[in-house]
C-alpha cells in the first residue's frame, strides 16, 4: 500500500472478507483498479492523489482507453464483494478477528493458549457470544470454521482496532498488522509444535512510500 491507499484501508478489509484466498486476491486486484479510478477522479482536487499517478501524457491517455472495459468490470466485481460483506461477511470477519485478538494477547502475555482445548480461546469467545447474544459466535463448531477461514487475514482488522483505540493513524497501522502477522506465524499453542497460522494462508500488507 502507498499513502493514498491508506486512506482507503477499510476497503482492503472488505476485500479480504471473501471466504477463500483466491477470492480475496481477486477482490484486492479489483480494489486496486478502483483506487486508480479514484486517484484519477481526484487529479484536480488533491495533491495526494496526483503524486501517485502517471503524468497526463499521451501514454497515460492511451492507458485510460485500453483499460476502460477492465476497470468497469472491476467496479462491478468489487461492488459485489461489498454487497457480500454487508450482508454476511462483516459479521463473520468480526468474530474471527475477536478470536485472533485473544490469540495475539495470549502471545503477548506468554500464556500461548490453545484454541480448541477446554477453557481455550474458542470457549472464551463462545461464552462471550452467548452472554451478548451474538449470532454466529455461540456455536463452537461455527467458531472453528470461522477461524480456519479467516485466520490468515485477521491481523489487519486487529491492527486497525488497536491503532484506533490509541488514536494512531497513517502507515503505522500496517507496521502493527505486519507485527501481528509475524507473531501469529512464529508462535503456537503450548505443546502444539506448529504456529497459530501457517504462512501459506496469510496475506501480508506492506507500506510502500511514493516519495
N, C-alpha and C positions, 0 to 999 in steps of 0.2 A: 504494500500500500504506500501511496505517496501522501503529501499534505492534503490535497483535495479529497482523496479517498477517505481520510479520517473523518471528514465532515459527514460522510455517508456510512459510518461504521455500522449503524443499526441495520442497514440493508445487507451488509455482509452476514450479519447474524441471521437475517431472514433467509438468505441463500443457503446457509449450512443447516437450516432446519429440515431440509429434504431428508428422506429416510435412508438413502443409500449414498455411498461415496461417489458413484458415477453421476447420480442426480445432483449432488452438491457441486461437483466440478462443472457440470453443465450450467447450473444456476449461477455460479460465480463468473463463468465466461459471459453469460448474458448480462450480468450486472456490470461487468467491465465495459461492455458495449454501451450500456445505459449511461455509465459515468462519462464516457466520451461525448455522448449526446448532450448531457448536462453541462459539461465543460464548454462545448461549442456554443450552446444556447446562452452561456454567460460571458461570451467573448467581450461584449461591450459593457458588462456590468461589474466584473470583478477581476482584479489582477491576479488573484489566487488561481482562478480557473485558467487565465491566459497563460500563466507561466508553465503550465503542464502541456500545452498544445504545440503542434507544429505551426510554423509561420504560415499565414494565409497566402501561400504561393499557388502556382498552377498545379503543382504536385498535390497540395492539400485539397484543392477543389476537385481534382480527379479522384482522390481517395473518397471524398464525400459521395460522389456519384456511384463509384464502384461498389461501395459498401452499404448503400441505402437500403436495398432489399433485406440484407442480412441484419442490419440494425433494426428494421421494422419487425422482423421475425423475433429478434432477441427481446424487443419490448413486449411482445405478446407472451413469450415464454416466461419472462420474469414476472409479468403480471399474473400468470397462472401460479407461479411459486408464491407470490404474495397472498393470493387468494387461499391457497392451501395452508399457509402459515396462519392466517387469521382464523380459519375455520377449525383447525385441529393441531397443527404442528407447534404453534407457540406454547400451548399448554404442555405438550409432551416435552419440548425442549426445556421449559422452565423446571419441570420435575427432575429431568436428568441433570440439569445444572445444580439443583439443590443437592443431589447425590454427590456430584463432583466436588461441590464446595466442602461437604463434610469429609470427603476423601482428602482433599487438599489440606484442610485443617488438621486432619489426623496425621498427615506427613509432617506438618509444621510443629505439632506438639509431641511428635516422636512416638505416638501410640501405634501407628500403622495398622489401623483396624481393618478387619475383613469386611466384605460386603454381605456375604451370604451366611455368615456364622450367626449363631444365637446371640442376640444383643448386638449384632453387627450394624453396619451403616444402613442397609436396606430396611432393617427392622425399625431403626430410629425414624427414618423418613416415613415409613408406613404408619407408625404411631402418631406422628405429627399430622399426617394427612387425614387420619381418622378423627383426630381431635378437632381439626379445622374443616372437616368435611370436604376435602379437596378431591374432586373426581379424577380418577386415573392414578392416584397415589396410594390408594387404600389396599390394593392387591399386590402381594409380594411378587407374584409371577409377572405382573404387568411392569413392576419396577425393574425386575431383572431384564426384561425385554427392552425397556426404555434406556437403561444404562448401556446395554450392549449396542443399541442403535446409535446412541449419541455420545458415547464416551470419548470418541476421537475429536470432538469439536467443542466440548463443554468449556474448555479453557478460555475461549473468547468471552462468553457471557459472564463467567465468573470474574474475569478481569474487568469487564465493563462495570459490573455491580460494585466491585471493590474500589475502583477509581472514582465512581460516582459518590460513594459514601465518604470519600476523603477529598472530594472536590478536585480531583486530578483530571486534567484534560490533555488533549493532544496525543502525540505519538507514544507517550509513556504507557498508555493502555496496551499497546502492542508488546511493549517490553514486559509488562506484567503477564500478559497472556502467554508469551513465549516461556517465561519462567515457570508458570503453572504447567504448561505442556511438558516442559522438561522434567519437572518433578513427578508428574503422573507417569512418565516414561521410565524414569530411573529409580522408582521406588515401588514397592509392592507390599501386600499384607504380610504380617509376620508369618514366617514359615511357608509361604506360598511358593517362593522360588521363581516368581515371574512378576512383571510390573503390573500396575493397575491398568495401564493402557499400552497396547503394542504400537510401535511407531507406524506400522503399515496402515493403521486406522486413523492416524492423526492428520489434520490439516494445519500447517504452520502459517502464521500471519507475521510477515516481516515488513518493517518500515523501510522505505527507500526514499531518501530525500531527493527532490527535484532540483535542488540548488546546484 
